[in-house]
Amino acid sequence: DSAEYGWLPPERDLKRDLTYPAAVTFRWKTDGHALPIMFDIFDAGDPSRRTGVTVGRIECSAEDGEYFATAVNFTPGKKYVWRVSAGDETVERAFSFREGEIRMIEIDGTANVRDAGGYMTTSGRRIKYGMIYRGGAIDNYVEPQYLLTEKGKDAFIRDLGIRTDLDLRDDAEEQHFSRSYAGDEVNYLVSQINYYAETIDEKGREYLKKIFEIFCEPANYPLYIHCQAGADRTGVVMFYLQGLLGVPDETIMLDYNISSLSIEDERDWYGHPMMPEFLERISKISPAPTLSESL
């Protein structure tokens, strides 16, 4: 009969990576500890549709007989129902979360994953959830923490419905990759990108043009865009995309800075050495009060 915010299980080292979503804990009691107990979360509008929510196992407090389960990857603004069945009795409760929240996502085998949607633009419109996801690499050829597990692949394809894996790494072509590590169901595209102010140079503009041509193709969605850690190269592309969509400057910088929560050396992204030159070159080429107007 209650749901509360908490953190994911303690095996996550949250002091090193804070990009994992806060879990929601559902708690209930049963009369006489009736078994078996079933717990489920489903779409309020269509119970047969996959919700994309990852539900943990049912636990029980030996002291007071209270049961609980945690779940992550909810979409803000979407209506859900959670159901508990114990013996012959079933109880359901509807719930939702405030639209506009930053949607961080847990995908087993990668990090720094979040939905690009939810942000309000200066025109009063909101960017749609579930279209573009950004994050770290899903194959391990540089760092061991980026290797999608079978559970992660299932969430990637079945829950998020990813159709396109857009790889921004400049060495991806050198590795001769021809398919997404998520599986053959996912279209694999490679488009390297320069760093920060280099995107303004002629070669950088060519790279950006190719990436935005991919964004302009409806068949590519939902799309997952990544580099290695989902921070620098991915961050720059999202910087341009959000600016063009009319996201306020302070929100663009907030979204960009969230990646610092996944970096072990705790870099301060506001003080990233390449960012001042990047912003200065944009303002000189196209001076305007906001990034949206400059771009």
BALOBA-1460 file (C-alpha; in Angstrom, 3 decimals):
// residues 295
<rec num="1" residu="d" x="0.000" y="0.000" z="0.000"/>
<rec num="2" residu="s" x="2.961" y="2.320" z="-0.377"/>
<rec num="3" residu="a" x="5.774" y="3.199" z="-2.736"/>
<rec num="4" residu="e" x="8.886" y="5.106" z="-1.791"/>
<rec num="5" residu="y" x="12.078" y="6.268" z="-3.460"/>
<rec num="6" residu="g" x="15.304" y="4.502" z="-2.673"/>
<rec num="7" residu="w" x="18.557" y="3.496" z="-4.307"/>
<rec num="8" residu="l" x="19.296" y="0.382" z="-6.269"/>
<rec num="9" residu="p" x="20.684" y="-2.676" z="-4.442"/>
<rec num="10" residu="p" x="24.064" y="-2.207" z="-2.743"/>
<rec num="11" residu="e" x="26.030" y="-4.131" z="-5.380"/>
<rec num="12" residu="r" x="25.969" y="-0.923" z="-7.422"/>
<rec num="13" residu="d" x="28.930" y="1.221" z="-6.441"/>
<rec num="14" residu="l" x="27.051" y="4.502" z="-6.320"/>
<rec num="15" residu="k" x="30.095" y="6.416" z="-5.158"/>
<rec num="16" residu="r" x="31.664" y="5.720" z="-8.553"/>
<rec num="17" residu="d" x="28.631" y="5.932" z="-10.819"/>
<rec num="18" residu="l" x="25.497" y="7.898" z="-10.035"/>
<rec num="19" residu="t" x="23.915" y="7.614" z="-13.470"/>
<rec num="20" residu="y" x="21.841" y="4.590" z="-12.497"/>
<rec num="21" residu="p" x="18.201" y="5.447" z="-11.791"/>
<rec num="22" residu="a" x="16.751" y="5.678" z="-8.318"/>
<rec num="23" residu="a" x="14.644" y="2.584" z="-7.702"/>
<rec num="24" residu="v" x="11.062" y="2.720" z="-6.505"/>
<rec num="25" residu="t" x="10.289" y="0.366" z="-3.620"/>
<rec num="26" residu="f" x="6.797" y="-1.140" z="-3.352"/>
<rec num="27" residu="r" x="5.766" y="-2.480" z="0.066"/>
<rec num="28" residu="w" x="2.787" y="-4.497" z="1.261"/>
<rec num="29" residu="k" x="1.628" y="-6.894" z="3.953"/>
<rec num="30" residu="t" x="-0.500" y="-10.008" z="3.744"/>
<rec num="31" residu="d" x="-2.724" y="-11.630" z="6.331"/>
<rec num="32" residu="g" x="-1.186" y="-14.913" z="7.387"/>
<rec num="33" residu="h" x="1.698" y="-14.596" z="4.915"/>
<rec num="34" residu="a" x="-0.313" y="-16.313" z="2.197"/>
<rec num="35" residu="l" x="1.786" y="-17.914" z="-0.524"/>
<rec num="36" residu="p" x="2.516" y="-17.835" z="-3.374"/>
<rec num="37" residu="i" x="2.777" y="-14.087" z="-3.767"/>
<rec num="38" residu="m" x="2.874" y="-12.518" z="-7.213"/>
<rec num="39" residu="f" x="3.962" y="-8.947" z="-7.932"/>
<rec num="40" residu="d" x="3.706" y="-7.238" z="-11.299"/>
<rec num="41" residu="i" x="3.635" y="-3.804" z="-12.933"/>
<rec num="42" residu="f" x="1.789" y="-3.191" z="-16.168"/>
<rec num="43" residu="d" x="0.675" y="-0.436" z="-18.526"/>
<rec num="44" residu="a" x="-2.595" y="1.076" z="-17.309"/>
<rec num="45" residu="g" x="-3.756" y="1.661" z="-20.879"/>
<rec num="46" residu="d" x="-2.770" y="-1.728" z="-22.294"/>
<rec num="47" residu="p" x="-1.867" y="-4.507" z="-19.808"/>
<rec num="48" residu="s" x="-0.496" y="-6.659" z="-22.653"/>
<rec num="49" residu="r" x="2.116" y="-4.071" z="-23.702"/>
<rec num="50" residu="r" x="5.671" y="-4.330" z="-22.399"/>
<rec num="51" residu="t" x="6.297" y="-1.512" z="-19.945"/>
<rec num="52" residu="g" x="10.081" y="-1.360" z="-20.154"/>
<rec num="53" residu="v" x="10.177" y="-1.484" z="-16.351"/>
<rec num="54" residu="t" x="12.716" y="-3.776" z="-14.685"/>
<rec num="55" residu="v" x="11.270" y="-5.429" z="-11.568"/>
<rec num="56" residu="g" x="13.406" y="-7.013" z="-8.868"/>
<rec num="57" residu="r" x="12.574" y="-10.123" z="-6.901"/>
<rec num="58" residu="i" x="10.143" y="-10.140" z="-3.997"/>
<rec num="59" residu="e" x="11.791" y="-9.821" z="-0.589"/>
<rec num="60" residu="c" x="10.347" y="-10.243" z="2.887"/>
<rec num="61" residu="s" x="11.191" y="-8.614" z="6.200"/>
<rec num="62" residu="a" x="11.359" y="-11.396" z="8.789"/>
<rec num="63" residu="e" x="10.613" y="-8.963" z="11.608"/>
<rec num="64" residu="d" x="7.163" y="-7.718" z="10.617"/>
<rec num="65" residu="g" x="6.176" y="-9.877" z="7.671"/>
<rec num="66" residu="e" x="6.316" y="-6.972" z="5.259"/>
<rec num="67" residu="y" x="7.016" y="-7.771" z="1.616"/>
<rec num="68" residu="f" x="8.709" y="-5.459" z="-0.834"/>
<rec num="69" residu="a" x="10.061" y="-5.293" z="-4.381"/>
<rec num="70" residu="t" x="11.978" y="-2.638" z="-6.297"/>
<rec num="71" residu="a" x="11.628" y="-1.488" z="-9.886"/>
<rec num="72" residu="v" x="13.425" y="0.932" z="-12.239"/>
<rec num="73" residu="n" x="13.133" y="2.443" z="-15.731"/>
<rec num="74" residu="f" x="9.737" y="4.102" z="-15.405"/>
<rec num="75" residu="t" x="8.659" y="6.681" z="-17.988"/>
<rec num="76" residu="p" x="7.486" y="9.957" z="-16.383"/>
<rec num="77" residu="g" x="3.919" y="10.887" z="-17.222"/>
<rec num="78" residu="k" x="2.979" y="7.322" z="-18.138"/>
<rec num="79" residu="k" x="0.242" y="5.604" z="-16.106"/>
<rec num="80" residu="y" x="1.063" y="2.256" z="-14.521"/>
<rec num="81" residu="v" x="-0.712" y="-0.225" z="-12.301"/>
<rec num="82" residu="w" x="1.029" y="-2.409" z="-9.740"/>
<rec num="83" residu="r" x="-0.643" y="-5.633" z="-8.714"/>
<rec num="84" residu="v" x="-0.084" y="-7.972" z="-5.785"/>
<rec num="85" residu="s" x="-1.711" y="-11.378" z="-5.609"/>
<rec num="86" residu="a" x="-1.567" y="-13.503" z="-2.460"/>
<rec num="87" residu="g" x="-3.621" y="-16.648" z="-2.261"/>
<rec num="88" residu="d" x="-7.087" y="-15.863" z="-3.648"/>
<rec num="89" residu="e" x="-6.810" y="-12.103" z="-3.212"/>
<rec num="90" residu="t" x="-5.529" y="-9.548" z="-5.727"/>
<rec num="91" residu="v" x="-4.999" y="-5.833" z="-5.069"/>
<rec num="92" residu="e" x="-4.181" y="-3.216" z="-7.712"/>
<rec num="93" residu="r" x="-3.073" y="0.414" z="-7.432"/>
<rec num="94" residu="a" x="-2.588" y="2.962" z="-10.233"/>
<rec num="95" residu="f" x="0.332" y="5.401" z="-10.181"/>
<rec num="96" residu="s" x="2.500" y="7.634" z="-12.355"/>
<rec num="97" residu="f" x="5.447" y="9.997" z="-12.001"/>
<rec num="98" residu="r" x="5.668" y="13.670" z="-12.837"/>
<rec num="99" residu="e" x="6.335" y="14.352" z="-16.501"/>
<rec num="100" residu="g" x="9.467" y="16.304" z="-17.265"/>
<rec num="101" residu="e" x="11.773" y="14.394" z="-14.937"/>
<rec num="102" residu="i" x="15.192" y="13.306" z="-16.187"/>
<rec num="103" residu="r" x="14.813" y="9.661" z="-17.102"/>
<rec num="104" residu="m" x="17.908" y="7.680" z="-16.201"/>
<rec num="105" residu="i" x="17.824" y="4.036" z="-17.240"/>
<rec num="106" residu="e" x="19.474" y="0.854" z="-16.039"/>
<rec num="107" residu="i" x="20.713" y="-1.399" z="-18.828"/>
<rec num="108" residu="d" x="22.753" y="-4.355" z="-17.620"/>
<rec num="109" residu="g" x="26.206" y="-4.159" z="-19.179"/>
<rec num="110" residu="t" x="26.581" y="-0.458" z="-19.868"/>
<rec num="111" residu="a" x="26.354" y="2.874" z="-18.032"/>
<rec num="112" residu="n" x="25.341" y="6.519" z="-18.273"/>
<rec num="113" residu="v" x="22.123" y="5.618" z="-20.124"/>
<rec num="114" residu="r" x="19.290" y="8.109" z="-20.184"/>
<rec num="115" residu="d" x="16.324" y="9.168" z="-22.259"/>
<rec num="116" residu="a" x="16.847" y="12.355" z="-24.257"/>
<rec num="117" residu="g" x="13.177" y="13.226" z="-23.828"/>
<rec num="118" residu="g" x="11.304" y="15.112" z="-21.156"/>
<rec num="119" residu="y" x="12.913" y="18.531" z="-21.517"/>
<rec num="120" residu="m" x="10.714" y="21.563" z="-22.095"/>
<rec num="121" residu="t" x="11.663" y="23.924" z="-24.921"/>
<rec num="122" residu="t" x="11.395" y="27.701" z="-24.986"/>
<rec num="123" residu="s" x="8.374" y="27.346" z="-27.302"/>
<rec num="124" residu="g" x="6.451" y="25.558" z="-24.558"/>
<rec num="125" residu="r" x="6.657" y="22.110" z="-26.136"/>
<rec num="126" residu="r" x="8.192" y="19.044" z="-24.504"/>
<rec num="127" residu="i" x="10.660" y="16.652" z="-26.154"/>
<rec num="128" residu="k" x="9.078" y="13.232" z="-26.491"/>
<rec num="129" residu="y" x="10.306" y="10.335" z="-24.371"/>
<rec num="130" residu="g" x="11.337" y="7.054" z="-25.962"/>
<rec num="131" residu="m" x="12.805" y="8.385" z="-29.209"/>
<rec num="132" residu="i" x="16.508" y="8.957" z="-28.537"/>
<rec num="133" residu="y" x="18.515" y="7.243" z="-25.821"/>
<rec num="134" residu="r" x="22.106" y="8.181" z="-25.056"/>
<rec num="135" residu="g" x="24.749" y="6.303" z="-23.135"/>
<rec num="136" residu="g" x="27.986" y="4.357" z="-23.045"/>
<rec num="137" residu="a" x="29.252" y="1.694" z="-25.425"/>
<rec num="138" residu="i" x="27.599" y="-1.720" z="-25.406"/>
<rec num="139" residu="d" x="30.543" y="-3.769" z="-26.683"/>
<rec num="140" residu="n" x="33.774" y="-4.359" z="-24.844"/>
<rec num="141" residu="y" x="36.841" y="-3.597" z="-26.872"/>
<rec num="142" residu="v" x="38.288" y="-0.839" z="-24.702"/>
<rec num="143" residu="e" x="36.819" y="-0.928" z="-21.190"/>
<rec num="144" residu="p" x="35.404" y="-4.053" z="-19.489"/>
<rec num="145" residu="q" x="32.399" y="-2.324" z="-17.887"/>
<rec num="146" residu="y" x="30.833" y="-1.752" z="-21.302"/>
<rec num="147" residu="l" x="29.600" y="-5.177" z="-22.377"/>
<rec num="148" residu="l" x="25.884" y="-5.720" z="-22.789"/>
<rec num="149" residu="t" x="24.658" y="-8.865" z="-21.026"/>
<rec num="150" residu="e" x="21.827" y="-11.069" z="-22.270"/>
<rec num="151" residu="k" x="19.573" y="-9.307" z="-19.773"/>
<rec num="152" residu="g" x="20.804" y="-5.976" z="-21.107"/>
<rec num="153" residu="k" x="20.169" y="-7.020" z="-24.706"/>
<rec num="154" residu="d" x="16.621" y="-8.006" z="-23.847"/>
<rec num="155" residu="a" x="15.981" y="-4.640" z="-22.186"/>
<rec num="156" residu="f" x="17.683" y="-2.827" z="-25.061"/>
<rec num="157" residu="i" x="15.563" y="-4.436" z="-27.779"/>
<rec num="158" residu="r" x="12.339" y="-5.613" z="-26.127"/>
<rec num="159" residu="d" x="11.842" y="-2.868" z="-23.540"/>
<rec num="160" residu="l" x="13.336" y="0.229" z="-25.168"/>
<rec num="161" residu="g" x="12.607" y="-1.051" z="-28.663"/>
<rec num="162" residu="i" x="15.934" y="0.203" z="-30.061"/>
<rec num="163" residu="r" x="16.044" y="0.051" z="-33.861"/>
<rec num="164" residu="t" x="19.305" y="1.891" z="-34.495"/>
<rec num="165" residu="d" x="22.694" y="1.749" z="-32.773"/>
<rec num="166" residu="l" x="24.529" y="4.969" z="-33.707"/>
<rec num="167" residu="d" x="28.218" y="4.617" z="-32.848"/>
<rec num="168" residu="l" x="30.205" y="7.878" z="-32.687"/>
<rec num="169" residu="r" x="33.604" y="6.388" z="-31.891"/>
<rec num="170" residu="d" x="36.279" y="7.447" z="-34.360"/>
<rec num="171" residu="d" x="37.948" y="4.036" z="-34.182"/>
<rec num="172" residu="a" x="34.768" y="1.988" z="-34.714"/>
<rec num="173" residu="e" x="35.425" y="1.679" z="-38.438"/>
<rec num="174" residu="e" x="38.993" y="0.608" z="-37.744"/>
<rec num="175" residu="q" x="37.628" y="-2.248" z="-35.644"/>
<rec num="176" residu="h" x="35.684" y="-3.409" z="-38.730"/>
<rec num="177" residu="f" x="32.398" y="-3.631" z="-36.868"/>
<rec num="178" residu="s" x="29.500" y="-4.482" z="-39.147"/>
<rec num="179" residu="r" x="26.683" y="-5.200" z="-36.701"/>
<rec num="180" residu="s" x="25.357" y="-4.033" z="-33.374"/>
<rec num="181" residu="y" x="26.398" y="-6.029" z="-30.329"/>
<rec num="182" residu="a" x="22.738" y="-5.846" z="-29.282"/>
<rec num="183" residu="g" x="21.794" y="-8.181" z="-32.133"/>
<rec num="184" residu="d" x="20.861" y="-8.360" z="-35.785"/>
<rec num="185" residu="e" x="17.475" y="-6.753" z="-35.073"/>
<rec num="186" residu="v" x="19.274" y="-3.448" z="-34.553"/>
<rec num="187" residu="n" x="20.557" y="-1.360" z="-37.469"/>
<rec num="188" residu="y" x="24.208" y="-0.455" z="-36.861"/>
<rec num="189" residu="l" x="25.451" y="2.923" z="-38.093"/>
<rec num="190" residu="v" x="28.864" y="4.516" z="-37.589"/>
<rec num="191" residu="s" x="29.423" y="8.253" z="-37.790"/>
<rec num="192" residu="q" x="32.460" y="9.614" z="-36.036"/>
<rec num="193" residu="i" x="32.392" y="13.091" z="-34.544"/>
<rec num="194" residu="n" x="35.100" y="15.573" z="-33.645"/>
<rec num="195" residu="y" x="35.487" y="17.010" z="-30.171"/>
<rec num="196" residu="y" x="33.948" y="20.310" z="-29.095"/>
<rec num="197" residu="a" x="35.225" y="23.315" z="-31.108"/>
<rec num="198" residu="e" x="36.495" y="21.002" z="-33.862"/>
<rec num="199" residu="t" x="32.859" y="20.353" z="-34.823"/>
<rec num="200" residu="i" x="32.756" y="23.903" z="-36.176"/>
<rec num="201" residu="d" x="35.552" y="23.215" z="-38.681"/>
<rec num="202" residu="e" x="34.750" y="22.004" z="-42.193"/>
<rec num="203" residu="k" x="35.385" y="18.322" z="-41.421"/>
<rec num="204" residu="g" x="33.427" y="18.561" z="-38.201"/>
<rec num="205" residu="r" x="30.440" y="20.045" z="-40.021"/>
<rec num="206" residu="e" x="30.501" y="17.122" z="-42.449"/>
<rec num="207" residu="y" x="30.332" y="14.687" z="-39.537"/>
<rec num="208" residu="l" x="27.465" y="16.613" z="-37.949"/>
<rec num="209" residu="k" x="25.562" y="16.695" z="-41.232"/>
<rec num="210" residu="k" x="25.736" y="12.907" z="-41.493"/>
<rec num="211" residu="i" x="24.537" y="12.476" z="-37.909"/>
<rec num="212" residu="f" x="21.591" y="14.836" z="-38.377"/>
<rec num="213" residu="e" x="20.637" y="13.069" z="-41.603"/>
<rec num="214" residu="i" x="20.327" y="9.937" z="-39.463"/>
<rec num="215" residu="f" x="18.175" y="11.866" z="-36.986"/>
<rec num="216" residu="c" x="15.918" y="12.987" z="-39.862"/>
<rec num="217" residu="e" x="15.033" y="9.427" z="-40.900"/>
<rec num="218" residu="p" x="11.866" y="8.282" z="-39.013"/>
<rec num="219" residu="a" x="12.665" y="4.593" z="-39.588"/>
<rec num="220" residu="n" x="15.739" y="4.912" z="-37.340"/>
<rec num="221" residu="y" x="13.710" y="5.443" z="-34.157"/>
<rec num="222" residu="p" x="13.958" y="4.589" z="-31.327"/>
<rec num="223" residu="l" x="17.678" y="5.298" z="-31.587"/>
<rec num="224" residu="y" x="20.582" y="4.704" z="-29.202"/>
<rec num="225" residu="i" x="23.509" y="7.106" z="-29.642"/>
<rec num="226" residu="h" x="26.824" y="6.509" z="-27.887"/>
<rec num="227" residu="c" x="30.571" y="6.882" z="-27.992"/>
<rec num="228" residu="q" x="32.648" y="5.107" z="-25.352"/>
<rec num="229" residu="a" x="31.441" y="6.633" z="-22.069"/>
<rec num="230" residu="g" x="28.555" y="8.632" z="-23.562"/>
<rec num="231" residu="a" x="30.109" y="11.851" z="-22.334"/>
<rec num="232" residu="d" x="32.297" y="13.909" z="-24.710"/>
<rec num="233" residu="r" x="31.295" y="13.005" z="-28.269"/>
<rec num="234" residu="t" x="27.749" y="12.035" z="-27.364"/>
<rec num="235" residu="g" x="27.494" y="15.104" z="-25.151"/>
<rec num="236" residu="v" x="28.491" y="17.415" z="-28.006"/>
<rec num="237" residu="v" x="25.930" y="15.914" z="-30.403"/>
<rec num="238" residu="m" x="23.175" y="16.246" z="-27.797"/>
<rec num="239" residu="f" x="24.352" y="19.816" z="-27.143"/>
<rec num="240" residu="y" x="23.658" y="20.685" z="-30.790"/>
<rec num="241" residu="l" x="20.401" y="18.726" z="-30.963"/>
<rec num="242" residu="q" x="18.945" y="20.266" z="-27.825"/>
<rec num="243" residu="g" x="20.005" y="23.731" z="-28.916"/>
<rec num="244" residu="l" x="18.284" y="23.305" z="-32.274"/>
<rec num="245" residu="l" x="15.145" y="22.032" z="-30.553"/>
<rec num="246" residu="g" x="15.015" y="25.145" z="-28.386"/>
<rec num="247" residu="v" x="15.994" y="23.690" z="-25.013"/>
<rec num="248" residu="p" x="17.042" y="26.494" z="-22.594"/>
<rec num="249" residu="d" x="20.774" y="27.029" z="-22.122"/>
<rec num="250" residu="e" x="20.784" y="26.075" z="-18.438"/>
<rec num="251" residu="t" x="18.985" y="22.802" z="-19.217"/>
<rec num="252" residu="i" x="21.442" y="21.951" z="-21.997"/>
<rec num="253" residu="m" x="24.333" y="22.432" z="-19.609"/>
<rec num="254" residu="l" x="22.601" y="20.419" z="-16.899"/>
<rec num="255" residu="d" x="22.059" y="17.489" z="-19.243"/>
<rec num="256" residu="y" x="25.651" y="17.733" z="-20.450"/>
<rec num="257" residu="n" x="26.972" y="17.818" z="-16.900"/>
<rec num="258" residu="i" x="25.050" y="14.715" z="-15.754"/>
<rec num="259" residu="s" x="27.693" y="12.571" z="-17.451"/>
<rec num="260" residu="s" x="30.194" y="13.685" z="-14.816"/>
<rec num="261" residu="l" x="28.332" y="11.414" z="-12.401"/>
<rec num="262" residu="s" x="29.617" y="8.393" z="-14.316"/>
<rec num="263" residu="i" x="33.249" y="9.449" z="-14.543"/>
<rec num="264" residu="e" x="35.590" y="7.863" z="-12.035"/>
<rec num="265" residu="d" x="37.894" y="10.868" z="-11.748"/>
<rec num="266" residu="e" x="34.861" y="13.083" z="-11.073"/>
<rec num="267" residu="r" x="35.696" y="15.627" z="-13.748"/>
<rec num="268" residu="d" x="33.832" y="18.895" z="-13.456"/>
<rec num="269" residu="w" x="32.153" y="19.123" z="-16.837"/>
<rec num="270" residu="y" x="31.312" y="22.796" z="-16.359"/>
<rec num="271" residu="g" x="35.043" y="23.381" z="-16.192"/>
<rec num="272" residu="h" x="35.966" y="20.949" z="-18.969"/>
<rec num="273" residu="p" x="39.041" y="22.452" z="-20.694"/>
<rec num="274" residu="m" x="37.523" y="22.174" z="-24.189"/>
<rec num="275" residu="m" x="34.148" y="23.686" z="-23.345"/>
<rec num="276" residu="p" x="35.132" y="27.395" z="-23.009"/>
<rec num="277" residu="e" x="36.733" y="27.472" z="-26.467"/>
<rec num="278" residu="f" x="33.728" y="25.626" z="-27.909"/>
<rec num="279" residu="l" x="31.228" y="28.133" z="-26.513"/>
<rec num="280" residu="e" x="33.427" y="31.091" z="-27.443"/>
<rec num="281" residu="r" x="33.704" y="29.995" z="-31.083"/>
<rec num="282" residu="i" x="29.936" y="29.524" z="-31.329"/>
<rec num="283" residu="s" x="29.292" y="32.989" z="-29.912"/>
<rec num="284" residu="k" x="31.803" y="34.604" z="-32.298"/>
<rec num="285" residu="i" x="30.439" y="32.907" z="-35.407"/>
<rec num="286" residu="s" x="26.790" y="33.462" z="-34.518"/>
<rec num="287" residu="p" x="26.349" y="35.889" z="-31.619"/>
<rec num="288" residu="a" x="22.939" y="35.610" z="-29.974"/>
<rec num="289" residu="p" x="21.441" y="35.731" z="-26.467"/>
<rec num="290" residu="t" x="20.880" y="31.946" z="-26.343"/>
<rec num="291" residu="l" x="22.463" y="28.807" z="-27.768"/>
<rec num="292" residu="s" x="19.225" y="27.978" z="-29.535"/>
<rec num="293" residu="e" x="19.374" y="31.254" z="-31.447"/>
<rec num="294" residu="s" x="23.101" y="30.857" z="-32.144"/>
<rec num="295" residu="l" x="22.721" y="27.397" z="-33.634"/>
